[in-house]
Amino acid sequence: MANIKSAIKRNKQNEKRRLQNRVFRGEARTMVKKARVAIASDEKEEAKTRVLEAVKALDKAASKGVIHKNNAARRKSRLMKQLVALEK
């Protein structure tokens, strides 16, 4: 454990941020998973709403800096491709 006051503070800040980041990262992962399940079930309306929710969660995580903006863009792109393929 850290002995220096600034290092102790830094550890507290890092732990606080880690827990907050987990919330946004976990939410994004959950929404993406639900979207994939909905796409696999072949229900177009359900899939569309789930994909939009996943896009929102990914955008929020990217804006908070939890995931990189290109990572969010890549995941959104893949979801949209799957959704369009379902609608054909």
C-alpha positions in Angstrom: 0.0 0.0 0.0 1.1 3.5 -0.7 2.7 5.6 2.1 2.9 9.0 0.4 -0.1 11.2 0.8 -0.5 12.0 -2.9 -0.2 8.3 -3.8 -2.9 7.4 -1.3 -5.2 10.1 -2.9 -4.4 8.9 -6.4 -5.3 5.3 -5.4 -8.6 6.5 -4.0 -9.4 8.4 -7.2 -8.4 5.5 -9.4 -10.7 3.1 -7.5 -13.6 5.6 -7.6 -13.2 6.0 -11.4 -12.8 2.3 -12.0 -16.1 1.6 -10.3 -17.8 4.4 -12.3 -16.3 3.2 -15.6 -17.5 -0.3 -14.9 -21.1 0.9 -14.8 -20.9 2.4 -18.3 -18.8 -0.4 -19.8 -21.1 -3.1 -18.3 -24.2 -1.3 -19.5 -22.8 -1.0 -23.1 -21.9 -4.7 -23.1 -25.3 -5.8 -21.8 -27.1 -3.7 -24.4 -25.0 -5.0 -27.3 -25.6 -8.6 -26.1 -29.4 -8.0 -25.9 -29.3 -6.5 -29.4 -27.4 -9.5 -30.8 -30.0 -11.9 -29.1 -32.9 -9.9 -30.6 -31.3 -10.0 -34.1 -30.8 -13.8 -33.8 -34.5 -14.2 -32.8 -35.5 -12.6 -36.2 -38.0 -10.2 -34.6 -37.4 -7.0 -36.6 -39.1 -4.4 -34.4 -37.5 -5.8 -31.2 -34.1 -6.0 -32.9 -34.4 -2.4 -34.1 -35.2 -1.0 -30.6 -32.5 -3.1 -29.0 -29.9 -1.9 -31.5 -30.9 1.7 -30.9 -30.5 1.2 -27.1 -27.1 -0.4 -27.7 -26.0 2.5 -29.9 -27.0 4.9 -27.1 -25.1 3.0 -24.5 -22.0 2.8 -26.7 -22.2 6.5 -27.4 -22.5 7.3 -23.7 -19.5 5.1 -22.8 -17.4 6.7 -25.5 -18.4 10.2 -24.4 -17.3 9.4 -20.9 -14.0 8.1 -22.1 -14.7 4.6 -20.9 -14.2 3.1 -24.4 -12.4 4.7 -27.3 -14.7 6.5 -29.8 -13.4 4.2 -32.7 -14.2 1.1 -30.6 -17.8 2.4 -30.2 -18.1 3.3 -33.9 -16.8 -0.2 -34.9 -19.4 -2.0 -32.6 -22.2 0.2 -33.8 -21.3 -0.4 -37.4 -21.3 -4.2 -36.9 -24.7 -4.1 -35.2 -26.2 -2.0 -37.9 -24.8 -4.3 -40.6 -26.5 -7.3 -38.8 -29.7 -5.3 -38.5 -29.8 -4.4 -42.2 -29.1 -8.0 -43.1 -32.0 -9.1 -41.0 -34.4 -6.7 -42.7 -33.6 -8.0 -46.2 
